[in-house]
Amino acid sequence: MSGSTSNSEMLYRVLGSTGEKVSAIGLGGWHIGLKHVDEQLGIRIVRTAIDRGITFMDNSWDYNGGVSEIRMGKALRDRYRDKVFLMTKIDGRSKKEAARQLDESLQRLQVDYIDLVQHHEIIRHEDPHRIFDKEGANAAFIEAQEAGKLRYIGFTGHKDPYVHLHMLEVAAAHGFKFDTVQMPLNVMDAHYRSFAKLVVPELVKQNIGVLGMKSLANGILLRSNTVTPIECLHYALNLPTSVVITGIDSMEILEQAFEAVRTFQPMNDDQVRSLLAKTAEAASSGEFEPFKTSSIFDSTAQNPDWLGEEPQRIQQLMSA
């Protein structure tokens, strides 16, 4: 990827049009709050990652009931905050709910501002309209940006590339351009409802930062017995990603991420085709990408109250 630089252990890439240099590997926030990861280990993973050059920190207001943000906040004490580009995600679709969640995230993370806040789980075609309503979440984000609580704005989703494209269209209709977009980018995605084929080219065209996630899909991709973890990470790093966010729940998995960077070399078209040929059959039905084909990854579907209320004028349409 153009604009890449490196130190002895990490690659750094430019985050879209922001001009920010960020680590090509991002530390996923969900895993550090899981029940089998105790707080001491979670903090150790974050600090070791930072000490070795990972600067991009991923999180979300809803991860593990807030535990992930609380642990990251503790890890970022003692000046570690100054070394990272901190991101979290907000579920609220209404202005009121988004503002409430953002303030809660700031408290948990123990920071005055968050570098990047993203609208989380854009998985429905109505989500963009709710967010860009005059009483919607983006109004809260812009106010927070003006108040110095956040620097950049993006969105995430894992369901359908056409929903991502719709979000970009609705944003443009409101005169707004996102700084980042996050989506699944992996060796299975290329064959089924592909974000890499449909969304990434548009982001490159608009110079919007590309954030890849689910490069191993919490290990689900590996159950296909077609590819190795390093191959999965290499594929995602080879795309025009600014950051490949990967879940890390042990020191061994952290080491795996650094090994992927150490051994990464840009792949030519033949190498990419050869790798994707291994996954073509397994990926054809979306079986190993259940975030696209089922609701088990849809936390806002299981907790619709997180989204907040529809605007009163909309609710009144049903009062006849």
ZIMO-V511901 format. One line per field, one symbol per residue. ss: DSSP state (H for helix, E for strand, - for the rest). phi: phi as a letter, one per 20 degrees, with the letter a starting at -180 (. if undefined). A space follows every 10 residues. Layout:
ss = ???
phi = ???
This chain:
ss = ----EE---- EEEE-HHH-- EEE-EEEE-- HHH-----HH HHHHHHHHHH H----EE--- --HHHHHHHH HHHHH----H HHH-EEEEEE ---EHHHHHH HHHHHHHHH- ---EEEEEE- ------HHHH H----EHHHH HHHHHH---E EEEEEE---- HHHHHHHHHH HHH------E EEEE----HH H---HHHH-H HHHHHH--EE EEE---HHH- HHHH----HH HHHHHHHH-- --EEEEE--- HHHHHHHHHH HHH-----HH HHHHHHHHHH HHH------H HHH-----HH HH-HHHH--- -HHHHHHH--
phi = .fnfcbdfcc ecceelefnf ecffddefef ffdffedfgg fgffffffgf geofdedeab geflmnffff ffgffeflmf gfecdecbcc egeegfffff fffffgfffl cebdfcdcfe leccfeggff feffdeffff ffffffeneb dccbbcaceb gfffffffff fffemdcfeb cdafcbfegg dbleffeeeg gfffgeldfe declfcllnf gfffldbegf ffffffffff efbdecfcdb ffffffffff ffefcgeegf ffgfffffdg ffefdngecf fedbdfeeff fecffffnef ggffgffeef
